Structure formats: C-alpha cells, structure tokens
Amino acid sequence: MKKKGIIASLFVLCGIFVSCSKMDVEPITCSEEVSLSEDLQPIIDAKCATAGCHVSGYWKGDYNDYETIKKHYDKGSLYKKVVVKQTMPKGDVLAQEEIDLWHCWIQAGAPNN
C-alpha cells in the first residue's frame, strides 16, 4: 500500500513539472536582419553600459566594443544570460521584443553590422 502512495505522488509531481514547463512557448521567428549598431546598441546604451557595467574599463568588458561582445557570444554566455536565463542586464529587465532582437542577432552569428 505504501508503494502505491509513493508511485501516485511521483505521477502528481511529474504532472506539475510538465504543466509548469515552457513547452508551450512559441519559437522566435527571425524574419529581418538585426543590426548591432542600429537595433542593439540603443539597448546596450540604455540598459547594459550603465552604472559602471559594460563600459570602458569594466573588468568584464566594454559593450561599446564589438570584440568584447563577440567574445561573450563565442563563449555562449551572451545567449545564455540575455536570452535563456534573462539574468542580464542586472538591475533592469529587457522587454520580450528586445530579447527577440538579441536572439535573432545571435542566431545570425553575431555579425558586426
């Protein structure tokens, strides 16, 4: 009898985890080219290169410099922190449209455009 209760509890927990997952999130469709200088730089200026973060002299890199951004792209940390975990920028939140722009630019190979 005790075994049936444990098994039933596991099924309930599995149901909760599946229902709370992001399985129903629609994939992002990238139909237009995203420009680093025109589309992303305003986001960087407003939300990333502020309050001592990602500015000249910042120990993790100046996001006004393409090479620094590309380095974070190459490591995979840019996509992970901005698009997947959405832990960046610290102290601010990106709108879904801004996250989508980052996603599409990264998906395109992070061009210096």
C-alpha positions, 0 to 999 in steps of 0.5 A, a space after each residue: 500500500 505504501 508503494 502505491 502512495 509513493 508511485 501516485 505522488 511521483 505521477 502528481 509531481 511529474 504532472 506539475 513539472 510538465 504543466 509548469 514547463 515552457 513547452 508551450 512557448 512559441 519559437 522566435 521567428 527571425 524574419 529581418 536582419 538585426 543590426 548591432 549598431 542600429 537595433 542593439 546598441 540603443 539597448 546596450 546604451 540604455 540598459 547594459 553600459 550603465 552604472 559602471 557595467 559594460 563600459 570602458 574599463 569594466 573588468 568584464 568588458 566594454 559593450 561599446 566594443 564589438 570584440 568584447 561582445 563577440 567574445 561573450 557570444 563565442 563563449 555562449 554566455 551572451 545567449 545564455 544570460 540575455 536570452 535563456 536565463 534573462 539574468 542580464 542586464 542586472 538591475 533592469 529587465 529587457 522587454 520580450 521584443 528586445 530579447 527577440 532582437 538579441 536572439 535573432 542577432 545571435 542566431 545570425 552569428 553575431 555579425 558586426 553590422 
